[in-house]
Amino acid sequence: MARGRADDPDHAVELLWRTGDPEPRQGLSLPRIVRAAVELADAEGLSGLSMRKVADRLGFTTMSLYRHVPGRDQLVDLMLDDVLGEHPHPPGTGGWRARLEAVARHAWEIRKRHPWLAEVRGPRHVPGPNGVAHYDYMLGTLTGTALRPSEVIAVVGMLGRFVDGEALVLVETQREERRSGVSEQEWWGSRDGLWERLDHYPAISGLWAAGGWDDLEDSFDFGLRRLLDGVEVLIRRREEMRDETCGECGGPLEPAPSGRPRVYCSRACQQRAYRRRRNG
């Protein structure tokens, strides 16, 4: 029974990277299970997702789902990769900033449609082909800049965590609105007792009087632009230092005693760079 493989990450890889068999016209199939699970999570959040609810939505027994997917964790991985397939075909032209900003904004739009994506936490979610392609494209936007290889990876990770952090606000807001039946605006609008007590705080009062809360910055747009500003500053700094640092590890270069200037700080870095070029 497929359920016996619930703790087998290699089986999760097989599910995610399966070669697409034709979907049957009738009956239960893995794609139909995944679509129903995504619709359920869109409506109720990831906390509302269960194998039983998905089975009910499809009109099948819970046990019939386990013939296709071993458990909820594997189903979540399949859902994650399915919605990441909503990313449009990425542009191949333009500078690193324009391409990275575009893919981040597409990721944000997907998370607005599927806020539960931000709830998929933890380091051991097996990636599928859509997720790997998305990650590879983001890394590729910065490959070839003056950033060190480790910095390319760090920037993409930082940007992903920023998008997920913003999406978590959506998740928490929707969860509270479903629980209470009161919208966010209505809830804060009825806190008159709190607003009356804020006059004694000079920074809050001053910004309020200056209209700071009248037209708030869009938190995602503001944060994304400031993050990319910081990356741009770092790239410019690396470009200025490019001739003074090792082309492989980014460490400082000792001045060459004579002849051609040094490119690598050590024989080991030179050999690593050669192997990387040779292996493509």
C-alpha positions as CSV (number, residue, x, y, z in Angstrom):
1,M,0.0,0.0,0.0
2,A,1.3,3.5,-0.9
3,R,0.7,4.7,2.7
4,G,3.5,2.5,3.9
5,R,5.9,4.8,2.0
6,A,4.9,7.9,3.9
7,D,8.3,8.2,5.6
8,D,10.3,7.5,2.4
9,P,11.7,10.7,0.9
10,D,12.9,8.7,-2.2
11,H,9.3,7.8,-2.9
12,A,8.4,11.5,-2.6
13,V,11.0,12.2,-5.3
14,E,9.4,9.5,-7.5
15,L,6.0,11.1,-7.1
16,L,7.2,14.7,-7.8
17,W,9.3,13.8,-10.8
18,R,7.0,11.2,-12.3
19,T,6.8,11.1,-16.0
20,G,3.3,12.2,-16.9
21,D,1.1,9.2,-17.6
22,P,-2.2,10.2,-19.4
23,E,-4.9,11.1,-16.9
24,P,-7.8,8.7,-16.9
25,R,-11.1,10.2,-18.1
26,Q,-12.9,8.8,-15.1
27,G,-12.0,7.7,-11.6
28,L,-9.3,9.0,-9.2
29,S,-5.9,10.1,-10.3
30,L,-3.0,11.9,-8.6
31,P,-3.5,15.2,-10.6
32,R,-7.1,15.3,-9.5
33,I,-6.2,14.7,-5.9
34,V,-3.6,17.5,-6.1
35,R,-6.0,20.0,-7.7
36,A,-8.7,19.2,-5.1
37,A,-6.1,19.7,-2.3
38,V,-5.0,23.0,-3.7
39,E,-8.7,24.2,-3.8
40,L,-9.2,23.1,-0.3
41,A,-6.1,24.8,1.0
42,D,-7.0,28.0,-0.9
43,A,-10.4,28.0,0.9
44,E,-9.4,26.9,4.4
45,G,-5.7,27.3,4.7
46,L,-3.1,24.6,5.2
47,S,-4.4,23.9,8.7
48,G,-7.8,22.9,7.1
49,L,-6.2,20.3,4.8
50,S,-6.6,16.7,5.5
51,M,-6.7,13.5,3.5
52,R,-10.3,12.9,4.6
53,K,-11.4,16.4,3.5
54,V,-9.8,15.9,0.1
55,A,-11.4,12.5,-0.3
56,D,-14.8,14.0,0.6
57,R,-14.3,16.8,-1.9
58,L,-13.7,14.2,-4.6
59,G,-16.4,11.8,-3.6
60,F,-14.1,8.9,-2.7
61,T,-13.0,7.2,0.5
62,T,-9.9,8.3,2.3
63,M,-8.2,5.0,1.8
64,S,-8.6,5.3,-2.0
65,L,-6.3,8.4,-1.8
66,Y,-3.6,6.4,-0.2
67,R,-3.3,4.3,-3.3
68,H,-2.0,7.4,-5.1
69,V,-0.2,9.4,-2.4
70,P,1.2,8.0,0.9
71,G,0.3,10.8,3.2
72,R,-0.4,14.5,3.8
73,D,3.2,15.6,3.8
74,Q,3.8,14.2,0.4
75,L,0.5,15.7,-0.8
76,V,1.7,19.1,0.4
77,D,4.9,18.7,-1.6
78,L,2.9,17.9,-4.7
79,M,0.6,20.9,-4.1
80,L,3.6,23.2,-3.7
81,D,5.2,22.1,-7.0
82,D,1.8,22.3,-8.8
83,V,1.2,25.9,-7.9
84,L,4.8,26.9,-8.6
85,G,4.0,25.8,-12.1
86,E,1.9,28.9,-12.4
87,H,5.0,31.0,-12.9
88,P,5.0,32.4,-16.4
89,H,7.9,31.5,-18.7
90,P,10.7,33.7,-17.4
91,P,12.2,36.4,-19.7
92,G,15.6,35.7,-20.9
93,T,16.6,39.3,-21.5
94,G,17.1,42.4,-19.3
95,G,19.5,43.1,-16.5
96,W,19.7,41.0,-13.3
97,R,17.6,43.5,-11.3
98,A,14.7,43.6,-13.7
99,R,14.6,39.8,-14.1
100,L,14.9,39.2,-10.4
101,E,12.2,41.8,-9.5
102,A,9.8,40.3,-12.1
103,V,10.2,36.7,-10.8
104,A,9.7,38.0,-7.2
105,R,6.5,39.8,-8.2
106,H,5.2,36.8,-9.9
107,A,5.9,34.8,-6.8
108,W,4.0,37.3,-4.8
109,E,1.0,37.1,-7.1
110,I,1.0,33.3,-6.7
111,R,1.1,33.6,-2.9
112,K,-1.8,36.0,-3.0
113,R,-3.8,33.4,-4.9
114,H,-2.5,30.6,-2.6
115,P,-1.5,32.2,0.8
116,W,-1.0,28.7,2.3
117,L,2.3,28.5,0.4
118,A,3.9,30.5,3.1
119,E,2.8,27.9,5.7
120,V,4.9,25.2,4.0
121,R,7.8,25.5,6.4
122,G,10.9,23.4,7.2
123,P,14.1,22.4,5.4
124,R,13.1,18.9,4.3
125,H,10.4,19.4,1.7
126,V,11.4,17.5,-1.4
127,P,11.4,19.9,-4.4
128,G,9.7,19.0,-7.7
129,P,10.6,20.0,-11.2
130,N,8.6,23.3,-11.1
131,G,10.3,24.3,-7.9
132,V,13.8,23.4,-9.1
133,A,13.2,25.3,-12.4
134,H,12.0,28.4,-10.5
135,Y,15.0,28.3,-8.1
136,D,17.5,27.7,-10.9
137,Y,16.1,30.7,-12.8
138,M,16.5,32.9,-9.8
139,L,20.0,31.8,-9.3
140,G,20.7,32.4,-13.0
141,T,19.6,36.0,-12.8
142,L,22.6,36.7,-10.6
143,T,25.1,34.3,-12.1
144,G,27.7,36.3,-14.0
145,T,27.4,39.3,-11.7
146,A,30.3,40.3,-9.5
147,L,28.7,38.4,-6.5
148,R,30.5,35.5,-5.1
149,P,28.8,32.1,-5.6
150,S,27.8,31.9,-2.0
151,E,26.4,35.4,-2.1
152,V,24.2,34.5,-5.2
153,I,22.7,31.7,-3.1
154,A,22.3,33.9,-0.1
155,V,20.5,36.7,-2.0
156,V,18.0,34.2,-3.6
157,G,17.4,32.7,-0.2
158,M,16.9,36.1,1.4
159,L,14.5,37.2,-1.3
160,G,12.4,34.0,-1.0
161,R,12.2,34.4,2.8
162,F,11.0,38.0,2.3
163,V,8.2,36.9,-0.1
164,D,7.1,34.2,2.3
165,G,7.2,36.6,5.2
166,E,4.9,39.0,3.5
167,A,2.6,36.1,2.5
168,L,2.5,34.9,6.2
169,V,0.7,38.2,7.0
170,L,-2.0,37.3,4.5
171,V,-2.3,33.8,6.0
172,E,-2.6,35.2,9.6
173,T,-5.1,37.8,8.5
174,Q,-7.3,35.3,6.7
175,R,-7.1,32.9,9.6
176,E,-8.3,35.5,12.1
177,E,-11.1,36.7,9.8
178,R,-12.3,33.2,9.3
179,R,-12.2,32.5,13.0
180,S,-13.9,35.7,14.2
181,G,-16.1,36.6,11.2
182,V,-14.7,40.2,11.5
183,S,-12.6,41.8,8.9
184,E,-9.2,43.3,9.8
185,Q,-10.3,46.8,9.0
186,E,-13.4,46.5,11.2
187,W,-11.5,45.0,14.1
188,W,-8.9,47.8,14.2
189,G,-11.5,50.5,13.5
190,S,-13.3,49.6,16.7
191,R,-10.3,50.0,19.0
192,D,-11.2,53.5,20.1
193,G,-9.9,52.9,23.6
194,L,-6.5,52.2,22.2
195,W,-6.4,55.2,19.9
196,E,-7.3,57.6,22.8
197,R,-4.2,56.4,24.7
198,L,-1.7,57.0,22.0
199,D,-1.6,60.8,22.3
200,H,1.2,60.5,25.0
201,Y,3.7,59.0,22.5
202,P,5.5,61.7,20.6
203,A,6.8,59.8,17.6
204,I,3.4,58.1,16.9
205,S,1.5,61.4,17.5
206,G,3.9,63.3,15.2
207,L,3.7,60.8,12.4
208,W,-0.1,60.7,12.8
209,A,-0.4,64.5,12.6
210,A,1.9,64.5,9.5
211,G,-0.4,62.1,7.7
212,G,2.0,59.1,7.9
213,W,-0.9,56.6,8.2
214,D,-3.1,58.3,5.6
215,D,-1.4,56.7,2.6
216,L,0.8,53.8,3.8
217,E,3.5,52.4,1.6
218,D,2.8,49.0,0.1
219,S,4.8,46.8,2.4
220,F,5.7,44.3,-0.4
221,D,6.7,46.9,-3.0
222,F,8.6,49.0,-0.5
223,G,10.5,46.0,1.0
224,L,11.3,44.4,-2.4
225,R,12.8,47.7,-3.8
226,R,14.9,48.2,-0.7
227,L,16.2,44.6,-0.8
228,L,17.2,45.0,-4.4
229,D,18.8,48.4,-3.7
230,G,21.0,46.6,-1.1
231,V,21.9,43.9,-3.6
232,E,22.8,46.5,-6.2
233,V,25.1,48.3,-3.8
234,L,26.8,45.0,-3.0
235,I,27.3,44.1,-6.7
236,R,28.8,47.5,-7.4
237,R,31.1,47.1,-4.4
238,R,32.2,43.7,-5.7
239,E,32.7,45.1,-9.2
240,E,35.1,47.7,-7.7
241,M,36.9,45.0,-5.9
242,R,36.9,42.4,-8.7
243,D,40.5,43.0,-9.6
244,E,41.6,42.7,-6.0
245,T,39.9,39.5,-5.0
246,C,40.1,35.8,-6.0
247,G,38.0,34.9,-8.9
248,E,36.9,31.6,-7.2
249,C,36.4,32.3,-3.5
250,G,36.4,36.1,-3.3
251,G,39.3,36.2,-0.9
252,P,42.0,38.9,-1.1
253,L,44.8,38.5,-3.6
254,E,48.4,38.9,-2.8
255,P,50.2,41.2,-5.2
256,A,52.0,39.2,-8.0
257,P,55.8,39.4,-7.7
258,S,56.1,39.9,-11.5
259,G,54.4,39.2,-14.7
260,R,50.7,38.8,-15.1
261,P,48.4,39.8,-12.2
262,R,47.0,37.1,-10.0
263,V,43.5,35.8,-10.6
264,Y,43.3,33.2,-7.9
265,C,44.5,33.3,-4.3
266,S,45.8,29.7,-4.3
267,R,46.5,26.7,-6.5
268,A,43.4,25.0,-4.9
269,C,41.1,27.8,-6.1
270,Q,42.6,27.7,-9.5
271,Q,42.0,24.0,-9.8
272,R,38.4,24.3,-8.6
273,A,37.7,27.0,-11.2
274,Y,39.2,24.9,-13.9
275,R,37.1,21.8,-12.9
276,R,34.0,23.9,-12.8
277,R,34.6,25.3,-16.3
278,R,35.5,21.9,-17.7
279,N,32.3,20.3,-16.2
280,G,30.1,23.1,-17.6
